[in-house]
Amino acid sequence: MVGSSSTVCNPELVLAHKFPETVFNYTERDVAVYALGVGSCIGNAVDEKELKYVYHENGQKFIQVLPTFAAVFPFALISNLRQVEGLQIDPHLLLHGQQYMEIYKPLPSSCSIQNRAVISGLHDKGKAAVVEIETTSYNKETGEALCMNRSSVYLRGAGGFSKSTPLYSYSKYPASQVSSVTIPKTSPFSVYEESTNQSQALLYRLSGDYNPLHSDPIVARVAGFSRPILHGLCSLGFAVRAIVKCLCNGDPALVKSVLARFLLPVYPGETLITKMWLDGSRVLYLVIVKERNRSVLSGNVFLHHRPSSSL
């Protein structure tokens, strides 16, 4: 256990924390490694809708960037939560609960990114605490805002700090602004099935998320898992890539925003079935692990216009 509830979290100190601005530099190589990490060309090395993420296909000047690459930008902030004054956590008990991102402009294939982050939410769940961090990322050279990430981190053992009932909860955003996801009971508009590799987490971690929960079997067992689990953001990359491939004719620039709720862990080597439903320009999705028949990820993706099926 992390410690007593009186010392695990001080809400006033946590919400007053000021993150320093950070710079994240990436090149085309980083973009390609990320694309491979989320399964691009995993079943077909010459896939006409995905080769462009890792190779200058047909002489194109730059490789294209998957929209979920934006989730890589705030990795350093999330991994340094222990530096937040007033928050004592055991990193082995940290889980990713939810991710929301907005893509303002197509991401360049190489860039120097300037990140500005704030703690936008703090919630006492009794046995756990949820910390929300919002990061806006800018092109350092032009000053243009490229994207925004809002990450909800679930900290097991860090709850129970409330001094009143109901449990303490603060959010920068009113409930009306929080997107809800209700998966339809109708047949999906499109379904895409794809297997991950046994080494998927080891490949994905090269994009910057080095949490040993995804690579070290001893750390995984301490955290309560039979073996290292796949990064939630890796599973999200698989799902959004399926949506781009199936509904956007392979055009990643159509993605406007992404919401993901991580329901259960995925183990490397398992098969992901992404089910998609259309609601105007919104795509509702549910990801199921085929081998266990369990729902592991759900959410929605807003597109710039209503898509058409194009497998």
C-alpha positions in Angstrom: 0.0 0.0 0.0 1.2 3.5 -0.8 0.6 5.0 2.7 -2.2 6.3 4.9 -5.0 8.2 3.4 -4.0 11.4 5.3 -0.7 11.5 3.5 -1.4 10.1 0.1 -3.0 13.2 -1.4 -3.3 16.8 -0.5 -5.9 18.2 -3.0 -4.9 21.9 -2.5 -1.3 21.2 -3.2 -2.0 18.9 -6.2 -4.3 21.4 -7.9 -1.8 24.3 -7.2 1.0 22.3 -9.0 2.5 24.1 -11.9 4.1 22.0 -14.6 7.1 23.5 -16.4 6.8 23.8 -20.1 8.5 20.9 -21.9 9.9 20.4 -25.4 9.5 17.2 -27.3 11.4 16.7 -30.5 10.6 13.9 -33.0 11.6 12.9 -36.5 10.2 10.7 -39.2 11.9 7.7 -37.7 9.9 8.2 -34.5 6.7 8.5 -36.5 7.5 5.2 -38.3 8.4 3.4 -35.1 5.1 4.5 -33.5 3.1 3.4 -36.6 4.7 0.0 -36.4 4.1 -0.1 -32.6 0.3 0.3 -33.1 0.2 -2.4 -35.8 0.6 -0.6 -39.1 1.3 -3.1 -41.9 1.2 -5.9 -39.3 -0.7 -8.2 -41.6 0.5 -6.9 -44.9 3.9 -5.2 -45.3 2.7 -3.5 -48.6 -0.8 -2.5 -47.4 -1.8 0.3 -49.7 -3.6 2.2 -47.0 -0.8 1.9 -44.4 2.6 1.8 -46.1 2.5 5.6 -46.2 2.9 5.7 -42.3 6.3 4.0 -42.5 7.7 4.7 -46.1 7.7 7.4 -48.7 5.3 5.5 -50.9 5.1 6.6 -54.6 7.7 9.2 -53.9 5.7 11.2 -51.4 7.8 13.8 -49.8 6.9 13.0 -46.2 5.4 9.9 -44.5 2.0 10.5 -43.0 1.3 10.6 -39.3 -1.5 8.7 -37.5 -3.6 11.1 -35.3 -3.0 9.1 -32.2 0.7 9.8 -32.4 -0.4 13.0 -30.5 -0.7 10.9 -27.4 3.1 10.5 -27.4 3.7 14.2 -26.7 2.8 14.3 -23.0 4.5 10.9 -22.0 7.2 12.6 -19.9 4.6 14.5 -17.9 2.5 11.4 -17.1 5.6 9.4 -16.1 6.7 12.2 -13.7 3.5 12.4 -11.6 5.6 11.5 -8.5 7.0 15.1 -8.8 3.6 16.6 -8.1 3.7 18.1 -4.7 0.9 16.8 -2.4 0.6 13.5 -4.3 2.3 10.3 -3.1 1.9 7.3 -5.4 3.3 3.9 -6.1 4.1 3.9 -9.9 3.5 0.1 -10.0 -0.2 0.9 -9.1 -0.8 3.5 -11.8 -3.2 2.7 -14.6 -4.5 4.7 -17.6 -8.2 5.2 -17.2 -9.3 7.5 -20.0 -7.8 9.5 -22.9 -9.3 12.4 -24.8 -7.5 14.2 -27.6 -8.3 16.9 -30.1 -6.3 17.2 -33.4 -6.3 20.8 -34.6 -4.0 20.3 -37.6 -2.5 17.3 -39.3 0.6 16.4 -37.4 3.9 17.1 -39.3 6.2 14.2 -39.9 9.0 15.9 -37.9 8.6 18.7 -35.4 9.8 20.4 -32.2 6.8 20.4 -29.9 6.3 22.7 -26.9 3.9 21.3 -24.2 2.0 23.3 -21.7 0.2 21.2 -19.1 -2.2 21.8 -16.2 -3.9 19.5 -13.7 -7.5 19.8 -14.9 -9.2 17.3 -12.5 -8.8 15.4 -9.2 -11.3 12.8 -7.9 -11.3 10.7 -4.8 -12.7 7.2 -5.6 -12.2 5.8 -2.2 -9.6 3.2 -2.8 -8.1 5.1 -5.7 -7.6 8.7 -6.9 -8.1 9.9 -10.5 -5.8 12.7 -11.7 -6.6 14.5 -15.0 -3.8 16.2 -16.9 -4.5 18.4 -19.9 -1.6 19.1 -22.3 -1.8 21.5 -25.2 1.0 21.0 -27.7 2.4 23.7 -30.0 4.7 23.7 -33.0 7.6 25.5 -31.4 8.8 27.1 -34.6 5.4 28.6 -35.6 3.6 28.8 -32.3 0.5 27.0 -33.8 -1.5 24.7 -31.5 -1.4 21.2 -33.0 -3.4 19.1 -30.5 -4.6 18.7 -27.0 -4.5 15.6 -24.8 -6.5 15.1 -21.6 -5.3 12.1 -19.8 -7.1 10.5 -16.8 -4.7 8.5 -14.6 -6.1 6.0 -12.1 -3.9 5.7 -9.0 -4.7 2.6 -7.0 -4.2 3.1 -3.3 -4.1 6.9 -3.5 -7.7 7.6 -2.6 -9.5 8.1 0.7 -8.2 11.6 1.2 -11.7 13.3 1.3 -12.7 15.0 4.5 -16.4 15.2 3.5 -19.1 13.2 1.9 -19.6 12.8 -1.0 -16.0 12.0 -2.0 -13.9 15.0 -3.2 -14.2 15.7 -6.9 -12.9 18.6 -8.9 -12.9 19.1 -12.7 -12.1 22.0 -14.8 -14.9 20.9 -17.1 -18.6 20.7 -16.2 -20.4 17.4 -16.5 -22.2 18.6 -19.7 -18.8 18.8 -21.4 -17.8 15.3 -20.7 -18.5 13.0 -23.6 -20.6 9.9 -22.8 -20.3 6.7 -24.8 -23.2 4.4 -25.1 -22.5 1.5 -27.4 -25.6 0.7 -29.6 -27.2 -2.7 -29.4 -27.6 -2.7 -33.2 -25.2 -4.5 -35.6 -22.1 -2.5 -36.2 -21.6 -0.6 -39.4 -18.1 -2.1 -39.8 -15.9 -4.7 -38.0 -12.1 -5.0 -38.2 -10.1 -7.9 -36.7 -6.4 -7.9 -36.2 -3.9 -9.8 -34.0 -1.3 -8.1 -31.9 2.2 -9.6 -31.7 3.7 -11.2 -28.6 6.4 -8.4 -28.7 3.8 -5.6 -29.3 4.4 -3.9 -26.0 8.2 -4.1 -26.4 7.9 -2.4 -29.7 5.4 0.2 -28.6 7.5 1.2 -25.6 10.1 2.5 -28.0 7.8 5.5 -28.5 8.6 6.7 -25.0 6.3 4.9 -22.5 8.8 2.9 -20.5 6.6 1.8 -17.6 8.0 -1.6 -16.7 4.4 -2.9 -16.2 4.5 -3.5 -20.0 7.8 -5.3 -20.1 8.9 -6.7 -16.7 7.2 -9.9 -15.6 8.1 -9.3 -12.0 6.6 -5.8 -12.0 3.5 -7.1 -13.7 2.9 -9.8 -11.1 3.4 -7.2 -8.3 0.7 -5.1 -10.0 -1.7 -8.1 -10.1 -1.2 -9.3 -13.7 -0.1 -12.7 -14.9 2.4 -11.2 -17.3 3.2 -7.7 -18.8 0.2 -6.0 -20.4 -0.2 -4.0 -23.5 -0.2 -0.2 -23.2 -3.8 1.1 -23.3 -2.7 3.8 -25.8 -1.3 1.0 -28.0 -4.7 -0.7 -28.1 -6.2 2.8 -28.8 -3.8 3.2 -31.7 -5.0 -0.2 -33.2 -8.6 0.9 -32.8 -8.3 4.4 -34.4 -6.1 3.0 -37.2 -8.9 0.5 -37.9 -11.4 3.4 -38.1 -9.2 5.4 -40.4 -8.7 2.3 -42.6 -12.3 1.2 -42.7 -14.3 4.4 -42.7 -11.9 7.2 -43.8 -10.5 5.5 -46.9 -7.1 5.6 -45.2 -7.0 9.4 -44.7 -5.8 10.2 -41.1 -6.5 13.9 -41.6 -10.3 13.2 -41.2 -9.9 12.6 -37.5 -11.0 15.6 -35.4 -11.1 14.1 -31.9 -10.7 10.8 -30.0 -12.2 9.6 -26.7 -11.1 6.3 -25.2 -12.1 4.5 -22.0 -9.8 1.7 -21.0 -12.0 -1.1 -19.6 -9.7 -4.1 -19.2 -6.1 -4.9 -20.0 -4.9 -6.5 -23.2 -2.1 -9.0 -23.3 0.4 -8.9 -26.2 -0.5 -11.6 -28.7 -4.3 -11.3 -28.3 -6.6 -10.5 -31.2 -8.5 -7.2 -31.2 -11.9 -6.9 -32.8 -12.9 -3.3 -33.4 -16.6 -2.8 -33.9 -17.8 0.6 -35.3 -21.1 2.3 -35.4 -21.9 5.5 -37.4 -23.8 8.5 -35.9 -23.4 11.3 -38.4 -19.8 12.4 -38.2 -19.2 10.5 -35.0 -17.9 6.9 -34.9 -18.7 4.9 -31.8 -16.4 2.0 -31.3 -15.9 -1.0 -29.0 -12.8 -3.2 -28.9 -13.2 -6.8 -27.8 -10.4 -9.4 -27.2 -11.4 -12.4 -29.3 -9.7 -15.0 -27.1 -11.4 -14.0 -23.9 -14.6 -12.4 -25.4 -14.1 -9.4 -23.1 -14.6 -5.7 -23.9 -11.3 -3.9 -23.3 -11.8 -0.4 -24.9 -14.7 1.9 -25.9 -15.1 5.4 -27.1 -15.9 7.7 -30.0 -14.0 9.4 -32.8 -15.4 12.6 -34.3 -14.5 13.1 -38.0 -14.6 16.3 -40.1 -17.4 14.9 -42.1 -19.6 11.7 -42.3 -17.5 8.9 -43.5 -18.2 6.1 -46.0 -17.2 2.5 -45.7 -14.1 1.8 -47.8 -12.4 -1.5 -46.9 
